[in-house]
């Protein structure tokens, strides 16, 4: 039976809003080899996330650091960028992005419990509340999930809610690490964490902003060049003004402008997806970007998988591979969906890139699936059970 947070013993929460307390707490954290970290932030009205609270936990201690009340976070950054201290997070990407924005550095090493969950037989992309319930049997109170974290003062309920994000991570992490180590899987995660420790992952990329747009495959090459130019311009405007990109120019408007390629602001006014206010503010700039886009060579679209109709033989082989995948998953006590989906098996059959041939998935399943695909395994049924063995 699950319990509520209030029913379990847990460390007291320190609310830190002065530099002396921050330095004292961080000096304590520096004596540990890992620390649980989470953040609360706002992003609805900005391009960059606005950091509002930092939650930090080590065994026996838990603190909520108020960045809005502190002139400097340097003692915390000394912890965050200490390479001898593992930063434990759940779904770390947004937290990492915040720290990169503030410091132009990426914290490492990290241990992401969401990425580790599938190796424990749990689903991929598992939310923190479900993770805590599965590992600790604790049901978290989500009543404060809609909090405006920029408003002060924060209530005791809000602080407790925020602290739960590291309080129970501190309890769960040693259990997760111990289970993974006992199964010989701890090292498998290094390749999973490595992409989240790369600075480039979190830096704005105006030149590649067009890749987020939908509907580009329907555009002709000249129109594609315009859409790419407009997306780059929009990204630079959003960064410079710290505004959500759709507040500058909506995706739909970019595609419509690119398709119609208006030559004047009067022509722009005929585009229904372009608000009058946007036209008034950016009309001349948009016309200039259209001209630049028309004169440029568009970047090629990424090749999209245009699969021919699946052959009956492919479907039959995928069925066999699916059976093998389920057996391998069961043997390793892992959710088979976390190993791979049917589309991944079809990619394997067609010799296309697939996650099944990377990292821990290859260790558990990929090589065996390849062996079956290539005729190096035989299948038989004994006592109503499938057995897969090497060919002699």
Residue pairs with C-beta under 8 A, 6 or more apart in sequence:
1 137
2 133
2 137
2 138
2 139
3 137
3 138
3 139
4 138
4 139
4 141
5 138
5 139
5 140
5 141
5 160
5 164
5 167
5 168
8 138
10 62
10 167
11 57
11 60
11 61
11 62
11 167
12 62
13 62
13 63
13 64
13 159
13 160
13 163
13 167
14 21
14 25
14 61
14 62
14 63
14 64
15 63
15 64
15 66
15 154
15 159
16 22
16 25
16 63
16 64
16 65
16 66
16 70
17 66
17 69
17 70
18 69
18 70
19 70
19 71
19 72
19 75
22 65
22 70
22 73
22 75
22 76
23 75
25 56
25 61
25 63
25 65
25 75
26 75
26 76
26 78
26 79
27 75
28 58
28 61
29 35
29 56
29 58
29 61
29 79
29 85
30 78
30 79
30 82
30 85
32 58
32 59
32 85
33 84
33 85
33 86
34 58
34 85
34 86
34 87
34 88
34 111
34 173
35 56
35 57
35 58
35 79
35 85
35 86
35 87
35 88
36 55
36 56
36 57
36 58
36 88
36 89
36 166
36 169
36 170
36 173
37 54
37 55
37 56
37 57
37 80
37 87
37 88
37 89
37 95
37 107
37 166
38 54
38 55
38 89
38 90
38 95
38 162
38 165
38 166
38 169
39 51
39 52
39 53
39 54
39 55
39 94
39 95
39 98
40 52
40 53
40 55
40 147
40 149
40 162
41 49
41 50
41 51
41 52
41 53
41 94
41 98
41 149
42 49
42 50
42 52
42 148
42 149
42 150
43 49
43 50
43 244
44 244
45 243
45 244
46 242
46 243
46 244
47 238
47 239
47 241
47 242
47 243
47 244
47 245
48 101
48 239
48 242
49 94
49 97
49 98
49 101
50 150
51 67
51 98
51 102
52 67
52 68
52 149
52 150
53 64
53 65
53 66
53 67
53 149
53 154
53 162
54 64
54 65
54 67
54 73
54 76
55 62
55 63
55 64
55 65
55 162
55 163
55 165
55 166
56 62
56 63
56 65
56 76
56 79
56 166
57 63
57 163
57 166
57 167
57 169
57 170
58 170
59 170
59 174
62 163
62 166
62 167
62 170
64 159
64 162
64 163
65 73
65 76
66 152
67 73
68 150
68 152
69 152
73 102
77 103
79 85
80 87
80 99
80 107
81 103
81 105
81 107
83 108
83 109
86 109
86 110
86 111
87 107
87 108
87 109
87 110
87 111
88 110
88 111
88 113
88 169
88 170
88 173
89 95
89 96
89 110
89 111
89 112
89 113
89 169
90 112
90 113
90 114
90 128
90 131
90 165
90 169
91 112
91 114
91 128
92 110
92 112
92 114
92 196
93 196
93 201
93 202
96 106
96 107
96 110
96 196
96 201
96 202
97 202
99 105
99 106
99 107
100 106
100 199
100 202
100 203
101 202
104 199
105 199
106 197
106 198
106 199
106 201
106 202
107 197
108 197
109 193
109 197
110 193
110 196
110 197
111 173
111 177
111 189
111 193
112 192
112 193
112 196
113 131
113 169
113 172
113 173
113 176
114 125
114 126
114 128
114 131
115 189
115 192
115 193
115 196
116 176
116 180
116 189
116 192
117 123
117 124
117 126
117 131
118 124
118 334
118 335
118 338
118 339
119 180
119 183
119 185
119 188
119 189
119 334
119 360
120 135
120 176
120 179
120 180
121 333
121 334
121 335
122 131
122 134
122 335
122 338
123 335
123 337
123 338
124 335
124 337
124 338
126 134
128 140
128 165
128 169
129 139
129 140
129 142
131 172
132 138
132 140
132 168
132 169
132 172
133 139
133 140
135 172
135 175
135 176
136 168
136 171
136 172
136 175
138 168
140 164
140 168
141 161
141 164
142 161
143 157
143 161
144 157
144 158
144 161
144 162
145 161
147 154
147 158
147 161
149 158
149 162
154 162
177 186
180 186
180 189
185 360
188 359
188 360
188 363
189 360
191 358
191 359
191 360
192 359
192 360
195 201
204 235
204 239
205 235
206 232
206 235
206 236
206 239
207 232
209 231
209 232
209 234
209 235
209 245
210 216
210 227
210 228
210 231
210 232
210 299
211 302
212 231
212 251
213 227
213 231
213 251
213 254
213 255
214 251
214 255
215 255
216 224
216 227
216 255
216 301
217 301
217 304
219 227
219 255
219 258
219 259
221 298
222 261
222 294
222 298
223 258
223 259
223 261
224 258
224 298
224 301
225 293
225 294
225 296
225 297
225 298
226 257
226 258
226 261
226 289
226 290
226 293
226 294
227 254
227 255
227 257
227 258
227 293
228 293
228 296
228 298
228 299
229 289
229 290
229 292
229 293
229 296
230 249
230 254
230 257
230 258
230 286
230 289
230 290
230 293
231 254
233 285
233 289
234 245
234 248
234 249
234 254
235 245
237 243
237 248
237 249
237 282
238 244
238 245
238 247
238 248
241 248
248 278
248 282
249 274
249 278
249 282
249 286
250 273
252 273
253 271
253 273
253 274
253 278
256 271
256 272
256 273
256 274
257 268
257 271
257 274
257 286
257 290
258 293
260 267
260 271
261 290
261 294
262 268
262 270
262 271
262 287
262 290
263 287
263 290
264 287
265 279
265 283
265 284
265 286
265 287
268 274
268 279
268 283
268 286
268 287
269 276
269 279
279 286
305 352
307 346
310 346
314 346
314 349
314 350
317 349
317 373
318 342
318 345
318 346
318 349
320 372
320 379
321 345
321 348
321 349
321 369
321 372
321 373
322 342
322 345
323 379
323 386
324 365
324 368
324 369
324 372
324 377
324 388
325 336
325 339
325 340
325 345
325 365
325 369
326 336
327 386
327 388
328 339
328 364
328 365
328 368
328 369
329 335
329 336
329 338
329 339
329 364
329 365
330 336
332 364
334 364
339 356
339 361
339 364
339 365
340 354
340 355
340 356
340 361
340 365
344 354
344 355
344 356
345 356
345 369
347 353
347 354
347 356
348 354
348 356
348 357
348 366
348 369
348 370
348 373
349 373
355 361
356 362
356 365
356 366
356 369
357 366
357 370
358 366
368 377
368 388
371 377
371 390
372 379
372 388
375 391
376 390
376 391
377 388
377 389
377 390
377 391
378 388
378 389
378 390
378 391
379 386
379 387
379 388
380 386
380 387
380 389
381 387
